């Protein structure tokens, strides 16, 4: 059983106890936290005789989180006899990462090896549960095609992390991204589509159309749709990996409220950077946006609102050069692109990076044809170079990437699958 504790319990429950323990710092309105929950329950079930599992609400225990240097949700801490003994895990945590840490640092037998594998067969398997994958599932389900959606996180994709969606047709007003995707997910489920959510794909063979999922599932399909989407682009700067989860974040929805009343910085100047800055401005003290150009690339409505927000200041024509700190992020080194002068942005306690996305193609990078930017190539029916394999959404080579274009792709891909299965 996973026990919930608070800051007052920490010393007696964790520090002063003998044995092995794992502590999960979680937040509300945090899709990665929700995706972690079934994985955490899984390990509690198989290791319950060896490890005590705890969770603590980070937003309600900010002083303890700050004291322990926990700056991101979720974050897993591993203890033996009251002392941390392993590297922390944070963000989109995989099952394999948790199990590897348990086996390596707790010196326990790998109990996942004892799990019996179950075989599944479907007409259609959709890899990815963002708006493209969900829409494809909706159309396939209504066509009575036996369909499975596999997502390594929660259904909804990057839209789950969007505070407000203002341009989705038919909503009548701005709608929270997570709420929009929840409605779509429930609609898909009502059409008898199966889901493997928060699951780790171990292998994917597109030619034979097979997928190994977690440690206990083997899936065979007649057709596949790849809708893996894109993930936040990293800057690749010194200190970025070291301070991820220690002051650096890519998710305002997950981590923004931790910085209530504090000063932060945002890197980027497109729609995501500007719109998420407006969200963060609701509760932080001050935001400094660092942008490489002399004007925003975001839509004019959001740009005007940001420029008129007294909490938001912009460093135009600047680029970051390094994240600096000791145990956590403390300051940012930037360069003025016009004068080439280097300076330090300090007096900030956190930094959010929104500089675009990169396609998530790791699962099939050696099996398909890609354009020069790494996106999957397909024809107008969204058929790839492998028969029976289609692609949809942000992972596809195309000019525009919006929720509506992803939904369109999902529709086309599902209709193409129907035609393919009919022969």
C-alpha positions as CSV (number, residue, x, y, z in Angstrom):
1,X,0.0,0.0,0.0
2,X,1.3,3.5,-0.9
3,X,1.1,5.8,2.2
4,X,0.6,9.5,1.9
5,X,2.7,11.6,4.3
6,X,3.3,15.3,4.9
7,X,6.3,17.3,6.0
8,X,5.6,16.7,9.7
9,X,5.8,12.9,9.1
10,X,9.1,13.0,7.1
11,X,11.6,12.6,9.9
12,X,9.9,9.8,11.7
13,X,8.6,8.0,8.6
14,X,11.6,8.3,6.3
15,X,14.8,9.6,8.0
16,X,14.5,7.7,11.3
17,X,13.3,4.4,9.8
18,X,15.4,1.3,9.0
19,X,14.9,-0.4,5.7
20,X,14.2,0.6,2.1
21,X,11.8,3.3,1.1
22,X,10.8,5.3,-2.0
23,X,9.2,8.8,-1.7
24,X,7.2,10.3,-4.6
25,X,6.9,14.1,-4.6
26,X,3.8,14.7,-6.8
27,X,1.6,17.7,-7.8
28,X,-1.9,18.2,-9.0
29,X,-2.6,19.3,-12.6
30,X,0.5,17.3,-13.5
31,X,0.0,14.7,-16.3
32,X,3.5,13.1,-15.7
33,X,2.5,12.6,-12.1
34,X,-0.8,10.9,-13.1
35,X,1.2,8.8,-15.6
36,X,3.6,7.7,-12.9
37,X,0.8,6.6,-10.5
38,X,-0.1,3.2,-12.1
39,X,3.6,2.4,-12.4
40,X,4.2,3.3,-8.8
41,X,1.3,1.0,-7.8
42,X,2.8,-1.7,-9.9
43,X,6.1,-1.6,-8.1
44,X,4.4,-1.4,-4.7
45,X,2.6,-4.6,-5.6
46,X,5.6,-6.6,-6.6
47,X,8.1,-5.2,-4.1
48,X,5.8,-4.6,-1.1
49,X,7.6,-7.2,1.1
50,X,10.9,-5.4,0.6
51,X,10.2,-1.7,0.1
52,X,7.9,0.9,1.7
53,X,6.3,3.3,-0.8
54,X,5.3,6.8,0.1
55,X,4.0,9.9,-1.6
56,X,3.9,13.5,-0.6
57,X,2.0,16.5,-2.1
58,X,4.8,18.9,-3.2
59,X,2.6,22.0,-3.5
60,X,1.3,21.5,0.1
61,X,4.8,20.8,1.5
62,X,6.9,23.5,-0.3
63,X,9.3,24.1,2.6
64,X,10.3,20.4,2.7
65,X,10.6,20.2,-1.1
66,X,12.8,23.3,-1.1
67,X,14.9,21.9,1.8
68,X,15.4,18.7,-0.2
69,X,16.0,20.5,-3.5
70,X,13.0,19.0,-5.2
71,X,12.0,21.5,-7.9
72,X,10.0,19.3,-10.3
73,X,7.1,16.9,-10.2
74,X,7.1,14.0,-10.1
75,X,10.4,13.3,-8.4
76,X,11.2,9.9,-6.8
77,X,13.7,9.7,-3.9
78,X,15.2,6.4,-2.9
79,X,16.2,5.7,0.7
80,X,18.0,3.1,2.7
81,X,18.0,3.4,6.5
82,X,16.9,7.0,6.2
83,X,19.5,8.2,3.7
84,X,19.2,8.8,0.0
85,X,21.3,6.3,-1.9
86,X,20.4,6.6,-5.5
87,X,20.1,9.3,-8.3
88,X,16.6,10.9,-8.3
89,X,14.2,10.2,-11.1
90,X,12.0,13.1,-12.3
91,X,9.7,14.0,-15.2
92,X,8.4,11.4,-17.5
93,X,9.7,8.4,-15.5
94,X,9.8,5.0,-17.2
95,X,9.1,1.7,-15.5
96,X,12.5,0.4,-16.6
97,X,14.2,3.4,-14.9
98,X,12.4,2.7,-11.6
99,X,13.2,-1.1,-11.7
100,X,16.8,-0.5,-12.7
101,X,17.3,1.8,-9.7
102,X,15.6,-0.7,-7.3
103,X,17.7,-3.6,-8.5
104,X,21.0,-1.7,-8.7
105,X,20.8,0.4,-5.5
106,X,18.6,-1.6,-3.3
107,X,20.3,-4.8,-4.3
108,X,17.1,-6.7,-4.8
109,X,16.2,-9.5,-7.1
110,X,14.5,-8.3,-10.3
111,X,10.9,-9.4,-9.7
112,X,9.7,-8.2,-13.1
113,X,11.3,-11.3,-14.6
114,X,8.7,-13.4,-12.9
115,X,5.7,-11.8,-14.7
116,X,4.0,-14.0,-17.3
117,X,3.6,-12.5,-20.7
118,X,0.1,-12.2,-22.3
119,X,-0.4,-12.2,-26.1
120,X,-2.9,-9.8,-27.8
121,X,-4.2,-9.5,-31.3
122,X,-5.8,-6.4,-32.9
123,X,-6.8,-5.2,-36.3
124,X,-5.2,-1.8,-35.6
125,X,-2.6,-0.6,-33.1
126,X,-2.1,3.1,-32.7
127,X,1.2,4.2,-31.1
128,X,0.6,7.4,-29.3
129,X,-2.5,8.9,-27.7
130,X,-2.4,12.6,-28.5
131,X,-5.1,14.3,-30.5
132,X,-4.0,12.5,-33.7
133,X,-4.0,9.0,-32.1
134,X,-7.2,9.6,-30.2
135,X,-9.0,10.8,-33.3
136,X,-7.8,7.9,-35.3
137,X,-9.0,5.6,-32.5
138,X,-12.4,7.3,-32.5
139,X,-12.9,6.8,-36.2
140,X,-11.6,3.2,-36.1
141,X,-13.8,2.4,-33.1
142,X,-16.9,3.7,-34.8
143,X,-16.0,1.6,-37.9
144,X,-15.9,-1.5,-35.6
145,X,-12.2,-2.1,-36.1
146,X,-10.7,-3.8,-33.1
147,X,-8.3,-1.1,-32.0
148,X,-5.7,-0.6,-29.3
149,X,-4.0,2.7,-28.4
150,X,-0.6,2.4,-26.7
151,X,0.7,5.5,-25.0
152,X,3.9,5.8,-22.9
153,X,2.2,8.6,-20.9
154,X,-1.4,9.6,-20.5
155,X,-3.7,10.0,-23.4
156,X,-3.7,13.6,-24.6
157,X,-0.1,14.1,-25.5
158,X,1.5,17.6,-25.3
159,X,-2.0,19.2,-25.2
160,X,-2.3,17.9,-21.6
161,X,0.4,20.4,-20.7
162,X,-1.2,23.3,-22.3
163,X,-2.9,25.7,-19.8
164,X,-5.5,27.1,-22.2
165,X,-6.5,26.2,-25.8
166,X,-8.1,29.3,-27.4
167,X,-8.5,28.3,-31.1
168,X,-10.1,24.8,-31.1
169,X,-13.3,25.0,-33.1
170,X,-16.6,24.5,-31.4
171,X,-15.6,25.0,-27.8
172,X,-17.1,28.5,-27.6
173,X,-14.4,29.7,-25.2
174,X,-10.9,29.0,-24.0
175,X,-10.6,25.5,-22.7
176,X,-7.9,23.8,-20.5
177,X,-5.8,21.5,-22.6
178,X,-6.1,18.6,-20.2
179,X,-9.9,19.0,-20.0
180,X,-10.1,19.0,-23.8
181,X,-8.1,15.8,-24.2
182,X,-10.0,14.1,-21.3
183,X,-13.3,14.7,-23.2
184,X,-11.8,13.2,-26.4
185,X,-10.4,10.2,-24.5
186,X,-13.7,9.4,-22.9
187,X,-15.4,9.7,-26.3
188,X,-12.9,7.2,-27.7
189,X,-13.4,4.8,-24.9
190,X,-17.2,4.8,-25.4
191,X,-16.5,3.4,-28.9
192,X,-14.8,0.2,-27.5
193,X,-11.2,1.2,-28.1
194,X,-8.7,-0.4,-25.7
195,X,-5.9,1.5,-24.1
196,X,-2.5,0.6,-22.7
197,X,-1.6,3.9,-21.0
198,X,1.5,4.9,-19.1
199,X,3.1,1.9,-20.7
200,X,6.7,1.4,-21.9
201,X,7.2,0.1,-25.4
202,X,10.1,-2.3,-25.3
203,X,10.3,-3.0,-29.0
204,X,8.4,-2.2,-32.1
205,X,8.6,-4.2,-35.4
206,X,6.8,-2.3,-38.1
207,X,7.3,-4.9,-40.8
208,X,5.8,-7.7,-38.7
209,X,3.5,-5.2,-36.9
210,X,4.4,-6.4,-33.4
211,X,4.9,-4.5,-30.2
212,X,6.3,-5.6,-26.8
213,X,4.8,-3.5,-24.0
214,X,6.2,-3.4,-20.5
215,X,7.3,-6.8,-19.2
216,X,4.1,-8.7,-19.8
217,X,2.4,-7.8,-23.1
218,X,3.0,-8.9,-26.7
219,X,0.7,-7.3,-29.3
220,X,0.2,-8.4,-32.9
221,X,-1.6,-6.1,-35.4
222,X,-2.8,-6.1,-39.0
223,X,-2.2,-2.4,-39.4
224,X,-0.5,0.4,-37.4
225,X,-0.8,4.2,-37.1
226,X,2.2,6.0,-35.7
227,X,1.1,9.1,-33.7
228,X,4.0,9.5,-31.3
229,X,4.0,13.3,-31.7
230,X,6.9,15.5,-30.6
231,X,8.6,16.4,-27.3
232,X,10.1,19.7,-26.0
233,X,13.4,20.6,-27.6
234,X,16.3,20.9,-25.3
235,X,18.9,23.6,-25.8
236,X,21.9,21.3,-25.3
237,X,23.7,23.9,-23.1
238,X,26.1,23.3,-20.2
239,X,24.2,22.6,-17.0
240,X,20.9,21.8,-18.7
241,X,20.8,18.1,-17.9
242,X,22.4,18.6,-14.5
243,X,19.8,21.0,-13.3
244,X,16.7,19.5,-14.9
245,X,14.2,19.1,-12.1
246,X,16.4,21.4,-10.0
247,X,15.3,24.7,-11.3
248,X,14.9,23.9,-15.0
249,X,11.6,22.8,-16.3
250,X,9.8,22.3,-19.7
251,X,6.3,22.1,-18.2
252,X,4.6,25.2,-16.7
253,X,1.5,23.3,-15.8
254,X,3.5,20.7,-13.8
255,X,6.0,23.0,-12.0
256,X,4.8,26.6,-12.3
257,X,2.9,26.9,-9.0
258,X,6.0,25.9,-7.1
259,X,7.3,29.4,-8.0
260,X,4.4,31.4,-6.5
261,X,5.6,34.9,-5.6
262,X,9.1,34.2,-7.0
263,X,11.1,35.5,-10.0
264,X,11.6,33.2,-13.0
265,X,12.9,33.3,-16.5
266,X,11.4,31.9,-19.7
267,X,13.4,31.0,-22.8
268,X,11.7,31.3,-26.2
269,X,9.4,33.6,-28.1
270,X,6.9,31.5,-30.0
271,X,3.4,30.6,-29.0
272,X,4.3,28.2,-26.3
273,X,6.8,30.5,-24.6
274,X,4.5,33.5,-24.7
275,X,1.2,31.7,-23.8
276,X,2.9,29.8,-20.9
277,X,4.4,33.0,-19.7
278,X,0.9,34.5,-19.4
279,X,-0.1,31.5,-17.4
280,X,2.9,31.7,-15.1
281,X,2.3,35.4,-14.6
282,X,-0.9,34.6,-12.7
283,X,1.1,33.6,-9.7
284,X,4.9,34.4,-10.0
285,X,6.3,37.8,-9.0
286,X,8.3,38.6,-12.2
287,X,9.1,36.9,-15.5
288,X,12.1,37.6,-17.7
289,X,11.7,36.3,-21.2
290,X,14.9,35.7,-23.1
291,X,14.3,35.7,-26.9
292,X,16.8,35.6,-29.8
293,X,14.9,38.0,-32.0
294,X,13.6,41.5,-31.6
295,X,10.0,40.6,-31.7
296,X,7.8,37.6,-30.7
297,X,7.0,34.8,-33.1
298,X,3.8,34.1,-31.2
299,X,0.3,35.0,-32.3
300,X,-0.5,38.7,-32.1
301,X,-3.2,38.4,-29.4
302,X,-0.9,36.6,-27.0
303,X,2.1,38.8,-27.9
304,X,0.2,42.0,-27.2
305,X,-1.1,40.6,-23.9
306,X,2.5,39.7,-22.8
307,X,3.9,43.0,-23.8
308,X,1.3,44.8,-21.7
309,X,1.7,42.6,-18.7
310,X,3.6,44.5,-15.9
311,X,5.0,41.2,-14.6
312,X,6.8,40.3,-17.9
313,X,10.1,41.8,-19.0
314,X,11.8,40.8,-22.3
315,X,15.5,40.6,-23.1
316,X,15.3,41.0,-26.9
317,X,18.1,39.6,-29.2
318,X,19.6,37.5,-26.4
319,X,20.4,33.8,-26.3
320,X,21.3,31.6,-23.3
321,X,24.8,30.2,-23.1
322,X,24.9,28.2,-19.9
323,X,22.9,27.3,-16.8
324,X,25.0,27.9,-13.7
325,X,24.7,26.6,-10.2
326,X,26.0,24.2,-7.6
327,X,23.4,21.7,-6.3
328,X,20.6,23.5,-8.2
329,X,20.1,26.1,-10.9
330,X,21.1,29.6,-9.7
331,X,21.7,31.9,-12.7
332,X,21.7,32.0,-16.5
333,X,24.6,33.2,-18.7
334,X,23.3,34.9,-21.8
335,X,24.8,36.7,-24.8
336,X,23.5,39.9,-26.5
337,X,23.5,38.9,-30.2
338,X,23.9,42.5,-31.4
339,X,26.8,43.6,-29.2
340,X,28.2,40.1,-28.4
341,X,28.3,41.1,-24.8
342,X,27.9,38.3,-22.3
343,X,26.0,38.9,-19.1
344,X,24.4,37.0,-16.2
345,X,20.7,36.9,-15.4
346,X,20.4,36.2,-11.7
347,X,17.8,36.9,-9.0
348,X,15.7,34.1,-10.6
349,X,14.8,30.8,-8.8
350,X,13.5,28.9,-11.8
351,X,13.6,28.8,-15.6
352,X,11.2,27.4,-18.1
353,X,12.4,26.4,-21.6
354,X,10.0,26.6,-24.6
355,X,12.0,26.5,-27.8
356,X,9.9,24.2,-30.0
357,X,9.7,20.5,-30.3
358,X,11.5,17.5,-31.9
359,X,9.7,14.5,-33.4
360,X,9.6,11.4,-31.2
361,X,10.9,8.7,-33.6
362,X,13.3,6.7,-31.4
363,X,11.0,3.6,-31.5
364,X,11.3,3.3,-35.3
365,X,14.2,5.5,-36.4
366,X,15.8,2.7,-38.5
367,X,12.6,1.4,-40.1
368,X,11.0,4.3,-42.0
369,X,11.8,7.1,-44.4
370,X,12.3,10.6,-42.9
371,X,12.7,14.1,-44.2
372,X,15.9,16.1,-43.5
373,X,14.4,17.4,-40.2
374,X,13.7,13.9,-38.9
375,X,9.9,13.8,-39.5
376,X,8.3,10.7,-41.0
377,X,7.5,11.0,-44.7
378,X,4.1,9.8,-46.0
379,X,1.8,10.3,-49.0
380,X,-1.6,12.1,-49.0
381,X,-3.3,9.0,-47.5
382,X,-0.6,9.1,-44.7
383,X,0.8,5.8,-45.8
384,X,4.5,5.3,-45.0
385,X,7.0,3.3,-47.0
386,X,6.0,0.1,-45.1
387,X,2.6,-1.5,-46.2
388,X,0.0,-1.2,-43.5
389,X,1.8,1.4,-41.5
390,X,0.4,4.9,-41.5
391,X,1.5,8.1,-39.7
392,X,-0.5,11.0,-38.1
393,X,0.1,14.2,-36.2
394,X,3.2,16.1,-35.3
395,X,5.6,13.3,-36.0
396,X,4.7,13.6,-39.7
397,X,6.5,15.7,-42.3
398,X,4.3,18.7,-43.0
399,X,4.2,22.4,-42.8
400,X,1.8,23.2,-40.0
401,X,1.5,21.6,-36.6
402,X,-1.7,22.4,-34.6
403,X,-4.2,20.4,-32.6
404,X,-6.6,20.8,-35.5
405,X,-4.1,19.5,-38.1
406,X,-3.3,16.5,-35.8
407,X,-7.0,15.7,-35.6
408,X,-7.3,16.0,-39.4
409,X,-4.3,13.6,-39.7
410,X,-6.0,11.1,-37.3
411,X,-9.1,11.1,-39.4
412,X,-7.3,10.5,-42.7
413,X,-5.1,7.8,-41.2
414,X,-8.1,5.9,-39.8
415,X,-10.0,6.1,-43.1
416,X,-6.9,4.9,-44.9
417,X,-6.6,2.0,-42.5
418,X,-10.2,1.0,-43.2
419,X,-9.5,0.9,-46.9
420,X,-6.3,-1.1,-46.3
421,X,-7.9,-3.7,-44.1
422,X,-10.7,-4.2,-46.7
423,X,-8.0,-5.0,-49.2
